[in-house]
Amino acid sequence: NWQAAIYDLNEIVKYDASHFDARLYRGRCYFQLGNWARALEDISAAIHLNPNDPSPFYYRACLLRKQYPKAALQDFSVSLLLDDSYDNRHSFLHRGILYMALDRHEDALVDFASVLQLDKNLACAHCNIGVVHLTRTEYFDRAVKHFSDAVKSEPNYTRAYICRAQAYEKMKNYKQALLDFTRAIHMSPNNHHLWVYRGKVLLLMGRTKEAAAAVEQTSKVADMKQVAIQQQSMIYGFLRDHNKTVAALQQTARMKPTGPVLFLLGKAQMKAGLLHEAIKNFNQALEVMLPWHHKQKMPKETADVYLSLGMAHLEVGQNQQALNALNQAIHIKPKNPEIR
């Protein structure tokens, strides 16, 4: 009961505004209630009252990591300078997660390894190392090992099964991928995405009828009409019925013309041979995703849109427009080998 806790802590602060524990715990309560401004005020006050305690630096870093990642990194680092023991292992974990969000994957691996030196059974750390190897280094065998270690540490950790299945899929070990997606569905039967993933693997195995049946199951577990339409488009995509994919995504785009939906629609139109329509929707997606202020950087997701736009221009013989789009993709995501 966070609000009741705040009421009691207010009484303590009223009589002693320099009470370290009261300010720290009240800040944590505000954090839980989503009152970020008051949480930041109390936790910062706790830091000033006792700058040698690692806890408030950790909690302030958790509070700042979305909007002010550089400040959060600094707070996590200070917390670890004050205490790099088992008791503060979550600072290593969350700093590693923040490094991943900032595309500093080598630094992330170091932090996750530090976590496991302190607590070898922390499933989340194993899983995050596996994700780095799955998505960045492409050492899929290492990824599988860490996902398996995560499962050993926490047998009901659904995310580890899903990630391991994706690694097996990359390795073309479809039998094991299917087994892990099926296990994940048993643990989370209402997750419609899992049915889609399972259907995709069945399709790769050549079991087309089972694939269609598995993916169509999404319509029975999805709550929102829009989600059902998107899943329907994925069904048709897996079955390589590109015209029906386009029709389903067009219906979604009419309801909610977001950048990702318009991008998917453009990609489906390319597969269906509707190149000029695809170019139009890629451009619309970029307009939607354009930052509101000209000094802001383009989101990294737009690099993929520019890449597809460039490929579509190439297909219709518009070489200069293709070059312009591909240059933009490289500018936004220069380290992406696929774009180069």
N, C-alpha and C positions, 0 to 999 in steps of 0.2 A: 504494500500500500504506500506508494511513493508520496502521495499528497499528504498523508498522515505523518509520514516521516519528516517531510519538509516543515510541517507545522511544529513538530517537536524541536527540530533543529533551529527553527526561527527563534524559539524561546532561549536557546543556548546562545545564539549569536547576538540576541538583544542585550544580554548581560555581559557578553565577552566577544566582541567582534574579532578578536585575534585568536580565537579558538581554532587551531589547525584542523582537527578532526571534523568539527562541525561544518567548517567551510568546504572541506573536501567532500564529505558525505552528502551535504546539501547540493553541491555541484553535480555529483553523480546522480542524485535523484532528479534534478532538473534535466540532466542528460537523458534519463530514461523517459521523461515526459515530453521530450522534444523541444524544450525551452532552451535553445542553444545559447542565447545571449546571457541569460542568468547563469547557465552552467559554466560558460567561459569566464564570467566574472568571478564566480566562487572558486573555481579551480585555479585561476591565475592568482587569486588572493592567497590560496593555500601555498602556491609556489613561493610567493613573497614571504610568507610566514615561516616556511621551512624549506629553503632551497636545496637542502641536502637529502630530502626524501625523494626517491625515484617515482613514487606512485602518482603524484599530481602531474608530473611531466608526461607519464604514460597516458593518463586519462585526457589531458589536453591534446596530445597528439592524435588520439582516437577521435576527438571532437573536430580537429582541424583538417584531417587527412583528405577529405573530399574537396573542400574549397581552397585550402591553403596547404598543398602537399609539401612544399619546401619547408614551411614552418613546422609541419608535423614531423618531417624527417629529423629536423633539428631537435625537437622535443624527445622523440624516440631515442636518438643518439645520446642526449644528456641523461635520460633515464638509465640507459645501459652503461654509461660511464660511472654512474652512481651505484649501479647494481647489475652485474652481468651473471648472476647466479640463477639457479632453478626457479626461485620465487619470481623472477622478472623475465622468464622465458617468453612470455607473450609479447614483450616488446620486440624481441628478435622476430617472432612470427609476424606481427603486424607491420613491422618495418619491411620485412621481406615481401609481404603482399603489396605494400605501397611501392616498393621498387619495381615489382611486376607491372603495376599500373602505369609507371613512368618509363616502361621499356628498358629498365636497367636490370636485365635478367641475370647477369653474372653476379651482381651485388645481391640479388634476391637469393640465388643459390647458396651464397656464403652464409646469409642469415638463416636460411632454412636448415643448413648443415649445423649451424651453431645451436639451433633449437633442438635438433636430434641428439647432439652431444649431451644436452641437459636432460632431455626426455625422449628416449628412443621410441616410445610408444605413442607419440603425438600424431594421430592419423592425418590431421590437417597439413602438417609440415611435409609428411611423406607425399601426400596428394599434390601439394603445390610444386614440389620438386618434379614430380611426374608430369605436371602440366607444362612446366618450362621445357622439359625434354620432348614432350609431345608437340608443342606448338612452335618452339624456337630452335632447339638444337637438332631435332628430328632423330634423336637416339631413342627409337621406339622401344628397344629391349630394356633400356634403363627405365623408361617411363613405366613399362609393365611391371618391373620389379618394385618400384616405389608404390604404385597403385596396389600391388599385392600386399606390400608391407602395411599399407593403410588399412586394407581389409582385415589383415591379421590383428591389427591393433583395435579395430572397431568394426566388427562383422556386419553391422547394420548401416555402414556409411555408404549411402546410395551414390553419392558423387564419385566415390572411388570406383565403383562398379561401372558407372557410365563412362568415366574417363578411360578405364582400362579397356572397355569395349571399343572405344574410339581408337585407342592405340592398336588393338588387335586388327581393327578394320584397316588401318594404315599399313599394317604388315600383311594384309590379305589373308589373315587367319580368321575367316568369316565364321567358322564353327564356334570358336571361343568368343568372338564378338557377339554372336547371337545368344550364347549362353549367358553372358554378362548382362546384356540388355534385358533378357527374360528375367534374370534375378532382380534387376532394378525395378522392373514392372511389378513383380511380386511384392516388393517393399513399398512401392509408390504407384498403385494401380490407377490413380486418377491423374497422373502426369501424362497428358496427351502427347507431349513431345517424344516420350519414350516409345510409344507405339509407332511413331513415324520413323524413329531411328531403327527399330526392329524391322519395320517394313523395308527400309532401305537395304539392310543387310540381307534379308530374304531375297530381294530382287537381285542383288549382286551374286547370290548363290544360284540364281536361275529359277527360284521357286516363286514364280510370278503370281499365281493365284493366292498363295499364302501371304505374299507381300501386300496385295490389294486388300485382303481381309484384315491384316494387321493395321494398316494405315487408316482404313475406313473406321476402325474402332475409335479413332480420335473423336469422331462426331458424337459418340456415345458418352465420352468422358469430358468433352470440352463444355464449358459453361456459357461462353459468349458466342453469339452468332458470327461475329467477325473472326474469332479464332477458328471456328469451324470452316469458314470460307477459306482462310489461309491454309488450313490443313488439307482441304479439298484440293487446292492448287498444288500442294506438295504430292498428293496422291497421283494426280495426273502427271506431274513432273517425273515421278519415279517410274510411271508406266509409259513415259515418253510420249504422252498425248499433249503436245505443246499447245495446240489450239485451245484445248479445254483449260490448260494451265493459264493461258492468257485471259480467257473469259472469267475464270475465278478471281484472278488478281485484279482485273478491271473492276469487278464488283466491289472488291475490297477498297480499291483506290477511290472509287466514287464515294464510299462511306467515310473514309479517312485517308486523304491523300498525303500521307507522311513520306519523308525522304526514303526510308528503307523499303516501303511498299512500292513506290514508284521505281526504285532501283530494281527490285525483284521483277516487276512488270516488264521493264526494259530488257532484262536478261532473258525472260521467257519469250518476249517478242523476237529477240535475236535468234533463239533456237527455232522459232517458228518461221524464220525467214522474213519477218516484218521489220526490216532494218531501219527504215525511215521513222516508223512509229517508235522503235526503240530509242533512236537518237532524241526524239522529242521528249520521251519520258525521262531519259537520263538528264537532259537539260532541266526539266521540271524538278527532278529530285535535287539537283544542285542548287536551284533557286530556293527550295524549301530549307535546305541544309546550310545556306549561306549565313554567316554570323551577322548579328544585327548591327554590329559596329565594324567599320572598315579596318580598324587597327587590330581586330581579333584575328587569330589564325584560323584557317579552314580546319574543320574537324578531320581527324585522320581517316574517318570512314569515307570521306569524299574521294580519297585516292583511288579506291576500288571503283567508284562511279566514273571517275575520269579515265581509268584504265579501260573499262567496258565501253565508254563513249569513244575512246580512241580506236578500239578494235572495230566498233560499228562503222565509224567513218572510213576505216581502211577497207572494209567489206564493200562499201558503195563507191570506192575510188576517190574519196575526198581526202587526199594525202596531207594537205596542209592543215586541215582541221584535226586530222588524226594526230599529227605531230604536236599541235598546240595542246591537245587534251593529254597526251602522254607526257609532255613536259610538265604539265600541271601536276600529274600524278607523281612524278619523280620529285617535284618540288615539295609536295606535301609529305611524302613518305620515301625519302631518298635511300633508305637502307633495305627496301623491299626488293629482293632479287627477282621476283615475278614481274614487277613493273619494269625493271631495267632490262 
